[in-house]
Amino acid sequence: MLGMVHSLNVSVATSLLLFEAARQRAEAGMYRESRLSPEEFERRLFEWAYPTLARSRREEGRTYPALGPDGEILAD
């Protein structure tokens, strides 16, 4: 077999493994509630969504603004 076929096989196998891992975790109840505190969740979400702004806020010693339900920055 030539071309991207080998890559496709690897990607399909990987997706099956990840699906099964997620299924087993869901069955074990690992997704019923967050393992992060609400404050930690908000901090990580802001740093993921706005990495440049998060870095500048950290360097200035300023807190992160609140995020709205769609991830928008609320009034600072």
N, CA, C and O atoms as a Tripos MOL2 file, in Angstrom:
@<TRIPOS>MOLECULE
protein
  304   303    76     0     0
PROTEIN
NO_CHARGES

@<TRIPOS>ATOM
      1 N           0.8380   -1.1790    0.0000 N.3       1 MET1
      2 CA          0.0000    0.0000    0.0000 C.3       1 MET1
      3 C           0.8820    1.2410    0.0000 C.2       1 MET1
      4 O           1.8900    1.3000    0.7030 O.2       1 MET1
      5 N           0.4980    2.2140   -0.7810 N.am      2 LEU2
      6 CA          1.2730    3.4330   -0.8980 C.3       2 LEU2
      7 C           0.4600    4.6350   -0.4440 C.2       2 LEU2
      8 O          -0.7650    4.5790   -0.3370 O.2       2 LEU2
      9 N           1.1630    5.7040   -0.1850 N.am      3 GLY3
     10 CA          0.4880    6.9650    0.1130 C.3       3 GLY3
     11 C           0.0680    7.1090    1.5600 C.2       3 GLY3
     12 O           0.7410    6.6350    2.4760 O.2       3 GLY3
     13 N          -1.0560    7.7720    1.7420 N.am      4 MET4
     14 CA         -1.5250    8.1220    3.0820 C.3       4 MET4
     15 C          -2.2840    6.9910    3.7710 C.2       4 MET4
     16 O          -2.8040    7.1880    4.8690 O.2       4 MET4
     17 N          -2.3570    5.8370    3.1680 N.am      5 VAL5
     18 CA         -3.1400    4.7470    3.7350 C.3       5 VAL5
     19 C          -2.6400    4.3610    5.1120 C.2       5 VAL5
     20 O          -3.4530    4.1140    6.0030 O.2       5 VAL5
     21 N          -1.3380    4.3000    5.3220 N.am      6 HIS6
     22 CA         -0.7950    3.9370    6.6300 C.3       6 HIS6
     23 C          -1.2130    4.9630    7.6740 C.2       6 HIS6
     24 O          -1.5680    4.6050    8.7970 O.2       6 HIS6
     25 N          -1.1710    6.2160    7.3090 N.am      7 SER7
     26 CA         -1.5520    7.2780    8.2300 C.3       7 SER7
     27 C          -3.0260    7.1740    8.5750 C.2       7 SER7
     28 O          -3.4100    7.3780    9.7270 O.2       7 SER7
     29 N          -3.8560    6.8580    7.5890 N.am      8 LEU8
     30 CA         -5.2780    6.7070    7.8380 C.3       8 LEU8
     31 C          -5.5210    5.5720    8.8200 C.2       8 LEU8
     32 O          -6.3410    5.7150    9.7270 O.2       8 LEU8
     33 N          -4.8360    4.4570    8.6640 N.am      9 ASN9
     34 CA         -5.0060    3.3270    9.5700 C.3       9 ASN9
     35 C          -4.6220    3.6990   10.9890 C.2       9 ASN9
     36 O          -5.3010    3.3060   11.9380 O.2       9 ASN9
     37 N          -3.5640    4.4370   11.1430 N.am     10 VAL10
     38 CA         -3.1360    4.8610   12.4720 C.3      10 VAL10
     39 C          -4.1570    5.8170   13.0730 C.2      10 VAL10
     40 O          -4.4630    5.7300   14.2630 O.2      10 VAL10
     41 N          -4.6840    6.7230   12.2680 N.am     11 SER11
     42 CA         -5.6500    7.6820   12.8040 C.3      11 SER11
     43 C          -6.9440    6.9910   13.2010 C.2      11 SER11
     44 O          -7.5470    7.3500   14.2130 O.2      11 SER11
     45 N          -7.3780    6.0170   12.4320 N.am     12 VAL12
     46 CA         -8.6000    5.2840   12.7800 C.3      12 VAL12
     47 C          -8.3820    4.4790   14.0530 C.2      12 VAL12
     48 O          -9.2420    4.4820   14.9350 O.2      12 VAL12
     49 N          -7.2660    3.7990   14.1670 N.am     13 ALA13
     50 CA         -6.9750    3.0230   15.3740 C.3      13 ALA13
     51 C          -6.8980    3.9270   16.5970 C.2      13 ALA13
     52 O          -7.3940    3.5670   17.6650 O.2      13 ALA13
     53 N          -6.2870    5.0850   16.4540 N.am     14 THR14
     54 CA         -6.1810    6.0260   17.5650 C.3      14 THR14
     55 C          -7.5560    6.5280   17.9750 C.2      14 THR14
     56 O          -7.8510    6.6320   19.1650 O.2      14 THR14
     57 N          -8.3980    6.8400   16.9980 N.am     15 SER15
     58 CA         -9.7380    7.3220   17.3420 C.3      15 SER15
     59 C         -10.5380    6.2510   18.0650 C.2      15 SER15
     60 O         -11.3070    6.5770   18.9700 O.2      15 SER15
     61 N         -10.3840    4.9940   17.6990 N.am     16 LEU16
     62 CA        -11.0760    3.9060   18.4010 C.3      16 LEU16
     63 C         -10.5870    3.7770   19.8400 C.2      16 LEU16
     64 O         -11.3910    3.5730   20.7500 O.2      16 LEU16
     65 N          -9.2930    3.8920   20.0500 N.am     17 LEU17
     66 CA         -8.7460    3.8180   21.4120 C.3      17 LEU17
     67 C          -9.2290    4.9780   22.2700 C.2      17 LEU17
     68 O          -9.6010    4.7790   23.4270 O.2      17 LEU17
     69 N          -9.2280    6.1800   21.7200 N.am     18 LEU18
     70 CA         -9.6900    7.3440   22.4790 C.3      18 LEU18
     71 C         -11.1840    7.2580   22.7830 C.2      18 LEU18
     72 O         -11.6210    7.6370   23.8690 O.2      18 LEU18
     73 N         -11.9630    6.7640   21.8330 N.am     19 PHE19
     74 CA        -13.3910    6.5920   22.0780 C.3      19 PHE19
     75 C         -13.6250    5.6030   23.2070 C.2      19 PHE19
     76 O         -14.4410    5.8630   24.0920 O.2      19 PHE19
     77 N         -12.9330    4.4840   23.1960 N.am     20 GLU20
     78 CA        -13.1030    3.4790   24.2410 C.3      20 GLU20
     79 C         -12.6540    4.0040   25.6010 C.2      20 GLU20
     80 O         -13.2960    3.7140   26.6100 O.2      20 GLU20
     81 N         -11.5820    4.7570   25.6460 N.am     21 ALA21
     82 CA        -11.1270    5.3500   26.9160 C.3      21 ALA21
     83 C         -12.1830    6.3100   27.4550 C.2      21 ALA21
     84 O         -12.4760    6.2950   28.6510 O.2      21 ALA21
     85 N         -12.7560    7.1420   26.5910 N.am     22 ALA22
     86 CA        -13.7960    8.0840   27.0170 C.3      22 ALA22
     87 C         -15.0430    7.3290   27.4700 C.2      22 ALA22
     88 O         -15.6730    7.7180   28.4540 O.2      22 ALA22
     89 N         -15.4040    6.2720   26.7790 N.am     23 ARG23
     90 CA        -16.5730    5.4790   27.1580 C.3      23 ARG23
     91 C         -16.3930    4.8680   28.5450 C.2      23 ARG23
     92 O         -17.3060    4.9190   29.3690 O.2      23 ARG23
     93 N         -15.2240    4.2920   28.8050 N.am     24 GLN24
     94 CA        -14.9650    3.6880   30.1020 C.3      24 GLN24
     95 C         -14.9440    4.7280   31.2140 C.2      24 GLN24
     96 O         -15.4380    4.4670   32.3110 O.2      24 GLN24
     97 N         -14.3870    5.8830   30.9530 N.am     25 ARG25
     98 CA        -14.3780    6.9510   31.9630 C.3      25 ARG25
     99 C         -15.7990    7.4330   32.2590 C.2      25 ARG25
    100 O         -16.1460    7.6760   33.4150 O.2      25 ARG25
    101 N         -16.6090    7.5680   31.2280 N.am     26 ALA26
    102 CA        -17.9970    7.9820   31.4370 C.3      26 ALA26
    103 C         -18.7510    6.9340   32.2560 C.2      26 ALA26
    104 O         -19.5070    7.2740   33.1670 O.2      26 ALA26
    105 N         -18.5420    5.6710   31.9290 N.am     27 GLU27
    106 CA        -19.1980    4.5900   32.6630 C.3      27 GLU27
    107 C         -18.7650    4.5640   34.1270 C.2      27 GLU27
    108 O         -19.5580    4.2140   35.0010 O.2      27 GLU27
    109 N         -17.5210    4.9290   34.3990 N.am     28 ALA28
    110 CA        -17.0020    4.9600   35.7730 C.3      28 ALA28
    111 C         -17.4150    6.2270   36.5230 C.2      28 ALA28
    112 O         -17.1050    6.3760   37.7050 O.2      28 ALA28
    113 N         -18.1130    7.1420   35.8390 N.am     29 GLY29
    114 CA        -18.5930    8.3540   36.4850 C.3      29 GLY29
    115 C         -17.5750    9.4650   36.5870 C.2      29 GLY29
    116 O         -17.7520   10.3960   37.3730 O.2      29 GLY29
    117 N         -16.5280    9.3890   35.8200 N.am     30 MET30
    118 CA        -15.4660   10.3880   35.9160 C.3      30 MET30
    119 C         -15.8570   11.7360   35.3200 C.2      30 MET30
    120 O         -15.1600   12.7250   35.5460 O.2      30 MET30
    121 N         -16.9580   11.8030   34.5600 N.am     31 TYR31
    122 CA        -17.3640   13.0550   33.9410 C.3      31 TYR31
    123 C         -18.6080   13.6560   34.5890 C.2      31 TYR31
    124 O         -19.1510   14.6370   34.0810 O.2      31 TYR31
    125 N         -19.0690   13.0850   35.7030 N.am     32 ARG32
    126 CA        -20.2920   13.5740   36.3370 C.3      32 ARG32
    127 C         -20.1210   14.9620   36.9360 C.2      32 ARG32
    128 O         -21.0510   15.7680   36.9240 O.2      32 ARG32
    129 N         -18.9510   15.2340   37.4510 N.am     33 GLU33
    130 CA        -18.6920   16.5590   38.0090 C.3      33 GLU33
    131 C         -17.2380   16.9340   37.7590 C.2      33 GLU33
    132 O         -16.3700   16.0760   37.6040 O.2      33 GLU33
    133 N         -17.0050   18.2210   37.7250 N.am     34 SER34
    134 CA        -15.6490   18.7080   37.4720 C.3      34 SER34
    135 C         -14.7520   18.4120   38.6570 C.2      34 SER34
    136 O         -15.1760   18.5040   39.8090 O.2      34 SER34
    137 N         -13.5290   18.0600   38.3710 N.am     35 ARG35
    138 CA        -12.5620   17.8230   39.4400 C.3      35 ARG35
    139 C         -11.7780   19.0890   39.7560 C.2      35 ARG35
    140 O         -10.9070   19.0890   40.6260 O.2      35 ARG35
    141 N         -12.0900   20.1610   39.0470 N.am     36 LEU36
    142 CA        -11.4690   21.4600   39.3060 C.3      36 LEU36
    143 C         -12.4430   22.3320   40.0870 C.2      36 LEU36
    144 O         -13.6570   22.2400   39.9050 O.2      36 LEU36
    145 N         -11.9070   23.1660   40.9450 N.am     37 SER37
    146 CA        -12.7600   24.1370   41.6240 C.3      37 SER37
    147 C         -13.2630   25.1280   40.5760 C.2      37 SER37
    148 O         -12.6320   25.2860   39.5300 O.2      37 SER37
    149 N         -14.3940   25.8010   40.8380 N.am     38 PRO38
    150 CA        -14.8870   26.7810   39.8680 C.3      38 PRO38
    151 C         -13.8600   27.8730   39.5600 C.2      38 PRO38
    152 O         -13.7720   28.3340   38.4220 O.2      38 PRO38
    153 N         -13.0830   28.2880   40.5630 N.am     39 GLU39
    154 CA        -12.0640   29.3230   40.3480 C.3      39 GLU39
    155 C         -10.9530   28.8220   39.4310 C.2      39 GLU39
    156 O         -10.5140   29.5340   38.5280 O.2      39 GLU39
    157 N         -10.5010   27.5840   39.6700 N.am     40 GLU40
    158 CA         -9.4430   27.0020   38.8290 C.3      40 GLU40
    159 C          -9.9380   26.8040   37.4020 C.2      40 GLU40
    160 O          -9.1950   27.0390   36.4490 O.2      40 GLU40
    161 N         -11.1820   26.3770   37.2520 N.am     41 PHE41
    162 CA        -11.7610   26.2000   35.9240 C.3      41 PHE41
    163 C         -11.7850   27.5250   35.1630 C.2      41 PHE41
    164 O         -11.3890   27.5830   33.9990 O.2      41 PHE41
    165 N         -12.2500   28.5890   35.8250 N.am     42 GLU42
    166 CA        -12.3080   29.9100   35.1920 C.3      42 GLU42
    167 C         -10.9140   30.4100   34.8150 C.2      42 GLU42
    168 O         -10.7320   30.9860   33.7430 O.2      42 GLU42
    169 N          -9.9320   30.1920   35.6890 N.am     43 ARG43
    170 CA         -8.5640   30.6210   35.4000 C.3      43 ARG43
    171 C          -8.0220   29.9030   34.1690 C.2      43 ARG43
    172 O          -7.4810   30.5310   33.2580 O.2      43 ARG43
    173 N          -8.1730   28.5870   34.1540 N.am     44 ARG44
    174 CA         -7.6620   27.8110   33.0140 C.3      44 ARG44
    175 C          -8.3880   28.1630   31.7240 C.2      44 ARG44
    176 O          -7.7690   28.2540   30.6630 O.2      44 ARG44
    177 N          -9.6940   28.3610   31.8120 N.am     45 LEU45
    178 CA        -10.4580   28.7290   30.6220 C.3      45 LEU45
    179 C          -9.9730   30.0520   30.0480 C.2      45 LEU45
    180 O          -9.8030   30.1800   28.8360 O.2      45 LEU45
    181 N          -9.7480   31.0380   30.9170 N.am     46 PHE46
    182 CA         -9.2730   32.3370   30.4430 C.3      46 PHE46
    183 C          -7.8900   32.1970   29.8120 C.2      46 PHE46
    184 O          -7.6410   32.7530   28.7420 O.2      46 PHE46
    185 N          -6.9940   31.4660   30.4590 N.am     47 GLU47
    186 CA         -5.6320   31.3110   29.9270 C.3      47 GLU47
    187 C          -5.6230   30.5550   28.6020 C.2      47 GLU47
    188 O          -4.7810   30.8190   27.7440 O.2      47 GLU47
    189 N          -6.5390   29.6310   28.4300 N.am     48 TRP48
    190 CA         -6.6200   28.9000   27.1670 C.3      48 TRP48
    191 C          -7.2200   29.7830   26.0760 C.2      48 TRP48
    192 O          -6.7290   29.8000   24.9470 O.2      48 TRP48
    193 N          -8.2800   30.5140   26.4090 N.am     49 ALA49
    194 CA         -8.9890   31.3060   25.4010 C.3      49 ALA49
    195 C          -8.2500   32.5860   25.0200 C.2      49 ALA49
    196 O          -8.3240   33.0360   23.8760 O.2      49 ALA49
    197 N          -7.5340   33.1730   25.9860 N.am     50 TYR50
    198 CA         -6.8660   34.4620   25.7570 C.3      50 TYR50
    199 C          -5.4190   34.4050   26.2690 C.2      50 TYR50
    200 O          -5.0820   35.1040   27.2240 O.2      50 TYR50
    201 N          -4.5650   33.5890   25.6530 N.am     51 PRO51
    202 CA         -3.2140   33.4080   26.1950 C.3      51 PRO51
    203 C          -2.3760   34.6880   26.2370 C.2      51 PRO51
    204 O          -1.6360   34.8940   27.1990 O.2      51 PRO51
    205 N          -2.4670   35.5370   25.2390 N.am     52 THR52
    206 CA         -1.6690   36.7630   25.2160 C.3      52 THR52
    207 C          -2.1450   37.7340   26.2980 C.2      52 THR52
    208 O          -1.3340   38.2970   27.0320 O.2      52 THR52
    209 N          -3.4400   37.9240   26.3910 N.am     53 LEU53
    210 CA         -3.9950   38.7940   27.4180 C.3      53 LEU53
    211 C          -3.7190   38.2380   28.8170 C.2      53 LEU53
    212 O          -3.4140   38.9980   29.7360 O.2      53 LEU53
    213 N          -3.8240   36.9190   28.9810 N.am     54 ALA54
    214 CA         -3.5470   36.3010   30.2800 C.3      54 ALA54
    215 C          -2.0960   36.5530   30.6950 C.2      54 ALA54
    216 O          -1.8210   36.8690   31.8520 O.2      54 ALA54
    217 N          -1.1780   36.4110   29.7490 N.am     55 ARG55
    218 CA          0.2390   36.6430   30.0630 C.3      55 ARG55
    219 C           0.4740   38.0900   30.4840 C.2      55 ARG55
    220 O           1.1720   38.3440   31.4660 O.2      55 ARG55
    221 N          -0.0980   39.0330   29.7570 N.am     56 SER56
    222 CA          0.1190   40.4410   30.1100 C.3      56 SER56
    223 C          -0.5220   40.7660   31.4550 C.2      56 SER56
    224 O           0.0370   41.5420   32.2310 O.2      56 SER56
    225 N          -1.6810   40.1880   31.7410 N.am     57 ARG57
    226 CA         -2.3190   40.4140   33.0450 C.3      57 ARG57
    227 C          -1.4680   39.8530   34.1770 C.2      57 ARG57
    228 O          -1.3110   40.4920   35.2170 O.2      57 ARG57
    229 N          -0.9250   38.6670   33.9740 N.am     58 ARG58
    230 CA         -0.0500   38.0690   35.0030 C.3      58 ARG58
    231 C           1.1660   38.9410   35.2440 C.2      58 ARG58
    232 O           1.5290   39.1950   36.3930 O.2      58 ARG58
    233 N           1.8100   39.4090   34.1620 N.am     59 GLU59
    234 CA          3.0110   40.2330   34.2890 C.3      59 GLU59
    235 C           2.7230   41.5460   35.0120 C.2      59 GLU59
    236 O           3.5790   42.0670   35.7270 O.2      59 GLU59
    237 N           1.5180   42.0750   34.8230 N.am     60 GLU60
    238 CA          1.1300   43.3250   35.4760 C.3      60 GLU60
    239 C           0.5660   43.0990   36.8760 C.2      60 GLU60
    240 O           0.3060   44.0600   37.6010 O.2      60 GLU60
    241 N           0.3750   41.8450   37.2580 N.am     61 GLY61
    242 CA         -0.1890   41.5410   38.5630 C.3      61 GLY61
    243 C          -1.6800   41.8140   38.6500 C.2      61 GLY61
    244 O          -2.2100   42.0180   39.7420 O.2      61 GLY61
    245 N          -2.3600   41.8190   37.5160 N.am     62 ARG62
    246 CA         -3.7990   42.1040   37.4800 C.3      62 ARG62
    247 C          -4.5910   40.8060   37.4040 C.2      62 ARG62
    248 O          -4.0980   39.7930   36.9090 O.2      62 ARG62
    249 N          -5.8080   40.8480   37.8950 N.am     63 THR63
    250 CA         -6.6760   39.6710   37.8290 C.3      63 THR63
    251 C          -7.2820   39.5600   36.4360 C.2      63 THR63
    252 O          -7.2680   40.5120   35.6550 O.2      63 THR63
    253 N          -7.8100   38.3860   36.1450 N.am     64 TYR64
    254 CA         -8.4730   38.1550   34.8620 C.3      64 TYR64
    255 C          -9.9060   38.6640   34.9410 C.2      64 TYR64
    256 O         -10.5450   38.5430   35.9860 O.2      64 TYR64
    257 N         -10.4170   39.2300   33.8590 N.am     65 PRO65
    258 CA        -11.8250   39.6250   33.8610 C.3      65 PRO65
    259 C         -12.7150   38.3860   33.7690 C.2      65 PRO65
    260 O         -12.2750   37.3210   33.3370 O.2      65 PRO65
    261 N         -13.9500   38.5430   34.1750 N.am     66 ALA66
    262 CA        -14.9130   37.4400   34.0900 C.3      66 ALA66
    263 C         -15.2640   37.1740   32.6310 C.2      66 ALA66
    264 O         -15.2160   38.0690   31.7860 O.2      66 ALA66
    265 N         -15.6150   35.9290   32.3620 N.am     67 LEU67
    266 CA        -16.0420   35.5380   31.0200 C.3      67 LEU67
    267 C         -17.5390   35.2720   31.0180 C.2      67 LEU67
    268 O         -18.0960   34.7500   31.9840 O.2      67 LEU67
    269 N         -18.1720   35.6370   29.9260 N.am     68 GLY68
    270 CA        -19.6000   35.3890   29.7640 C.3      68 GLY68
    271 C         -19.8620   33.9490   29.3380 C.2      68 GLY68
    272 O         -18.9240   33.1670   29.1840 O.2      68 GLY68
    273 N         -21.1170   33.5990   29.1490 N.am     69 PRO69
    274 CA        -21.4790   32.2230   28.8130 C.3      69 PRO69
    275 C         -20.9340   31.7490   27.4540 C.2      69 PRO69
    276 O         -20.7870   30.5480   27.2280 O.2      69 PRO69
    277 N         -20.6400   32.6810   26.5710 N.am     70 ASP70
    278 CA        -20.0820   32.3220   25.2670 C.3      70 ASP70
    279 C         -18.5720   32.5860   25.1980 C.2      70 ASP70
    280 O         -17.9910   32.5790   24.1130 O.2      70 ASP70
    281 N         -17.9440   32.8140   26.3410 N.am     71 GLY71
    282 CA        -16.5090   33.0320   26.3870 C.3      71 GLY71
    283 C         -16.0730   34.4520   26.1340 C.2      71 GLY71
    284 O         -14.8770   34.7300   26.0460 O.2      71 GLY71
    285 N         -17.0280   35.3590   26.0140 N.am     72 GLU72
    286 CA        -16.6850   36.7590   25.7820 C.3      72 GLU72
    287 C         -16.2360   37.3970   27.0990 C.2      72 GLU72
    288 O         -16.6920   37.0180   28.1780 O.2      72 GLU72
    289 N         -15.3400   38.3650   26.9860 N.am     73 ILE73
    290 CA        -14.8690   39.0890   28.1650 C.3      73 ILE73
    291 C         -15.9490   40.0610   28.5890 C.2      73 ILE73
    292 O         -16.3950   40.8970   27.8030 O.2      73 ILE73
    293 N         -16.3630   39.9450   29.8390 N.am     74 LEU74
    294 CA        -17.3470   40.8760   30.3800 C.3      74 LEU74
    295 C         -16.6500   42.1500   30.8100 C.2      74 LEU74
    296 O         -15.4240   42.1810   30.9170 O.2      74 LEU74
    297 N         -17.4060   43.1890   31.0570 N.am     75 ALA75
    298 CA        -16.8370   44.4900   31.4420 C.3      75 ALA75
    299 C         -15.8220   44.3010   32.5590 C.2      75 ALA75
    300 O         -16.0750   43.6060   33.5430 O.2      75 ALA75
    301 N         -14.6900   44.9230   32.3860 N.am     76 ASP76
    302 CA        -13.5580   44.7630   33.3030 C.3      76 ASP76
    303 C         -13.6780   45.6450   34.5010 C.2      76 ASP76
    304 O         -12.8050   45.6280   35.3690 O.2      76 ASP76
@<TRIPOS>BOND
     1     1     2 1
     2     2     3 1
     3     3     4 2
     4     3     5 am
     5     5     6 1
     6     6     7 1
     7     7     8 2
     8     7     9 am
     9     9    10 1
    10    10    11 1
    11    11    12 2
    12    11    13 am
    13    13    14 1
    14    14    15 1
    15    15    16 2
    16    15    17 am
    17    17    18 1
    18    18    19 1
    19    19    20 2
    20    19    21 am
    21    21    22 1
    22    22    23 1
    23    23    24 2
    24    23    25 am
    25    25    26 1
    26    26    27 1
    27    27    28 2
    28    27    29 am
    29    29    30 1
    30    30    31 1
    31    31    32 2
    32    31    33 am
    33    33    34 1
    34    34    35 1
    35    35    36 2
    36    35    37 am
    37    37    38 1
    38    38    39 1
    39    39    40 2
    40    39    41 am
    41    41    42 1
    42    42    43 1
    43    43    44 2
    44    43    45 am
    45    45    46 1
    46    46    47 1
    47    47    48 2
    48    47    49 am
    49    49    50 1
    50    50    51 1
    51    51    52 2
    52    51    53 am
    53    53    54 1
    54    54    55 1
    55    55    56 2
    56    55    57 am
    57    57    58 1
    58    58    59 1
    59    59    60 2
    60    59    61 am
    61    61    62 1
    62    62    63 1
    63    63    64 2
    64    63    65 am
    65    65    66 1
    66    66    67 1
    67    67    68 2
    68    67    69 am
    69    69    70 1
    70    70    71 1
    71    71    72 2
    72    71    73 am
    73    73    74 1
    74    74    75 1
    75    75    76 2
    76    75    77 am
    77    77    78 1
    78    78    79 1
    79    79    80 2
    80    79    81 am
    81    81    82 1
    82    82    83 1
    83    83    84 2
    84    83    85 am
    85    85    86 1
    86    86    87 1
    87    87    88 2
    88    87    89 am
    89    89    90 1
    90    90    91 1
    91    91    92 2
    92    91    93 am
    93    93    94 1
    94    94    95 1
    95    95    96 2
    96    95    97 am
    97    97    98 1
    98    98    99 1
    99    99   100 2
   100    99   101 am
   101   101   102 1
   102   102   103 1
   103   103   104 2
   104   103   105 am
   105   105   106 1
   106   106   107 1
   107   107   108 2
   108   107   109 am
   109   109   110 1
   110   110   111 1
   111   111   112 2
   112   111   113 am
   113   113   114 1
   114   114   115 1
   115   115   116 2
   116   115   117 am
   117   117   118 1
   118   118   119 1
   119   119   120 2
   120   119   121 am
   121   121   122 1
   122   122   123 1
   123   123   124 2
   124   123   125 am
   125   125   126 1
   126   126   127 1
   127   127   128 2
   128   127   129 am
   129   129   130 1
   130   130   131 1
   131   131   132 2
   132   131   133 am
   133   133   134 1
   134   134   135 1
   135   135   136 2
   136   135   137 am
   137   137   138 1
   138   138   139 1
   139   139   140 2
   140   139   141 am
   141   141   142 1
   142   142   143 1
   143   143   144 2
   144   143   145 am
   145   145   146 1
   146   146   147 1
   147   147   148 2
   148   147   149 am
   149   149   150 1
   150   150   151 1
   151   151   152 2
   152   151   153 am
   153   153   154 1
   154   154   155 1
   155   155   156 2
   156   155   157 am
   157   157   158 1
   158   158   159 1
   159   159   160 2
   160   159   161 am
   161   161   162 1
   162   162   163 1
   163   163   164 2
   164   163   165 am
   165   165   166 1
   166   166   167 1
   167   167   168 2
   168   167   169 am
   169   169   170 1
   170   170   171 1
   171   171   172 2
   172   171   173 am
   173   173   174 1
   174   174   175 1
   175   175   176 2
   176   175   177 am
   177   177   178 1
   178   178   179 1
   179   179   180 2
   180   179   181 am
   181   181   182 1
   182   182   183 1
   183   183   184 2
   184   183   185 am
   185   185   186 1
   186   186   187 1
   187   187   188 2
   188   187   189 am
   189   189   190 1
   190   190   191 1
   191   191   192 2
   192   191   193 am
   193   193   194 1
   194   194   195 1
   195   195   196 2
   196   195   197 am
   197   197   198 1
   198   198   199 1
   199   199   200 2
   200   199   201 am
   201   201   202 1
   202   202   203 1
   203   203   204 2
   204   203   205 am
   205   205   206 1
   206   206   207 1
   207   207   208 2
   208   207   209 am
   209   209   210 1
   210   210   211 1
   211   211   212 2
   212   211   213 am
   213   213   214 1
   214   214   215 1
   215   215   216 2
   216   215   217 am
   217   217   218 1
   218   218   219 1
   219   219   220 2
   220   219   221 am
   221   221   222 1
   222   222   223 1
   223   223   224 2
   224   223   225 am
   225   225   226 1
   226   226   227 1
   227   227   228 2
   228   227   229 am
   229   229   230 1
   230   230   231 1
   231   231   232 2
   232   231   233 am
   233   233   234 1
   234   234   235 1
   235   235   236 2
   236   235   237 am
   237   237   238 1
   238   238   239 1
   239   239   240 2
   240   239   241 am
   241   241   242 1
   242   242   243 1
   243   243   244 2
   244   243   245 am
   245   245   246 1
   246   246   247 1
   247   247   248 2
   248   247   249 am
   249   249   250 1
   250   250   251 1
   251   251   252 2
   252   251   253 am
   253   253   254 1
   254   254   255 1
   255   255   256 2
   256   255   257 am
   257   257   258 1
   258   258   259 1
   259   259   260 2
   260   259   261 am
   261   261   262 1
   262   262   263 1
   263   263   264 2
   264   263   265 am
   265   265   266 1
   266   266   267 1
   267   267   268 2
   268   267   269 am
   269   269   270 1
   270   270   271 1
   271   271   272 2
   272   271   273 am
   273   273   274 1
   274   274   275 1
   275   275   276 2
   276   275   277 am
   277   277   278 1
   278   278   279 1
   279   279   280 2
   280   279   281 am
   281   281   282 1
   282   282   283 1
   283   283   284 2
   284   283   285 am
   285   285   286 1
   286   286   287 1
   287   287   288 2
   288   287   289 am
   289   289   290 1
   290   290   291 1
   291   291   292 2
   292   291   293 am
   293   293   294 1
   294   294   295 1
   295   295   296 2
   296   295   297 am
   297   297   298 1
   298   298   299 1
   299   299   300 2
   300   299   301 am
   301   301   302 1
   302   302   303 1
   303   303   304 2
@<TRIPOS>SUBSTRUCTURE
     1 MET1         2 RESIDUE 1 A MET
     2 LEU2         6 RESIDUE 1 A LEU
     3 GLY3        10 RESIDUE 1 A GLY
     4 MET4        14 RESIDUE 1 A MET
     5 VAL5        18 RESIDUE 1 A VAL
     6 HIS6        22 RESIDUE 1 A HIS
     7 SER7        26 RESIDUE 1 A SER
     8 LEU8        30 RESIDUE 1 A LEU
     9 ASN9        34 RESIDUE 1 A ASN
    10 VAL10       38 RESIDUE 1 A VAL
    11 SER11       42 RESIDUE 1 A SER
    12 VAL12       46 RESIDUE 1 A VAL
    13 ALA13       50 RESIDUE 1 A ALA
    14 THR14       54 RESIDUE 1 A THR
    15 SER15       58 RESIDUE 1 A SER
    16 LEU16       62 RESIDUE 1 A LEU
    17 LEU17       66 RESIDUE 1 A LEU
    18 LEU18       70 RESIDUE 1 A LEU
    19 PHE19       74 RESIDUE 1 A PHE
    20 GLU20       78 RESIDUE 1 A GLU
    21 ALA21       82 RESIDUE 1 A ALA
    22 ALA22       86 RESIDUE 1 A ALA
    23 ARG23       90 RESIDUE 1 A ARG
    24 GLN24       94 RESIDUE 1 A GLN
    25 ARG25       98 RESIDUE 1 A ARG
    26 ALA26      102 RESIDUE 1 A ALA
    27 GLU27      106 RESIDUE 1 A GLU
    28 ALA28      110 RESIDUE 1 A ALA
    29 GLY29      114 RESIDUE 1 A GLY
    30 MET30      118 RESIDUE 1 A MET
    31 TYR31      122 RESIDUE 1 A TYR
    32 ARG32      126 RESIDUE 1 A ARG
    33 GLU33      130 RESIDUE 1 A GLU
    34 SER34      134 RESIDUE 1 A SER
    35 ARG35      138 RESIDUE 1 A ARG
    36 LEU36      142 RESIDUE 1 A LEU
    37 SER37      146 RESIDUE 1 A SER
    38 PRO38      150 RESIDUE 1 A PRO
    39 GLU39      154 RESIDUE 1 A GLU
    40 GLU40      158 RESIDUE 1 A GLU
    41 PHE41      162 RESIDUE 1 A PHE
    42 GLU42      166 RESIDUE 1 A GLU
    43 ARG43      170 RESIDUE 1 A ARG
    44 ARG44      174 RESIDUE 1 A ARG
    45 LEU45      178 RESIDUE 1 A LEU
    46 PHE46      182 RESIDUE 1 A PHE
    47 GLU47      186 RESIDUE 1 A GLU
    48 TRP48      190 RESIDUE 1 A TRP
    49 ALA49      194 RESIDUE 1 A ALA
    50 TYR50      198 RESIDUE 1 A TYR
    51 PRO51      202 RESIDUE 1 A PRO
    52 THR52      206 RESIDUE 1 A THR
    53 LEU53      210 RESIDUE 1 A LEU
    54 ALA54      214 RESIDUE 1 A ALA
    55 ARG55      218 RESIDUE 1 A ARG
    56 SER56      222 RESIDUE 1 A SER
    57 ARG57      226 RESIDUE 1 A ARG
    58 ARG58      230 RESIDUE 1 A ARG
    59 GLU59      234 RESIDUE 1 A GLU
    60 GLU60      238 RESIDUE 1 A GLU
    61 GLY61      242 RESIDUE 1 A GLY
    62 ARG62      246 RESIDUE 1 A ARG
    63 THR63      250 RESIDUE 1 A THR
    64 TYR64      254 RESIDUE 1 A TYR
    65 PRO65      258 RESIDUE 1 A PRO
    66 ALA66      262 RESIDUE 1 A ALA
    67 LEU67      266 RESIDUE 1 A LEU
    68 GLY68      270 RESIDUE 1 A GLY
    69 PRO69      274 RESIDUE 1 A PRO
    70 ASP70      278 RESIDUE 1 A ASP
    71 GLY71      282 RESIDUE 1 A GLY
    72 GLU72      286 RESIDUE 1 A GLU
    73 ILE73      290 RESIDUE 1 A ILE
    74 LEU74      294 RESIDUE 1 A LEU
    75 ALA75      298 RESIDUE 1 A ALA
    76 ASP76      302 RESIDUE 1 A ASP
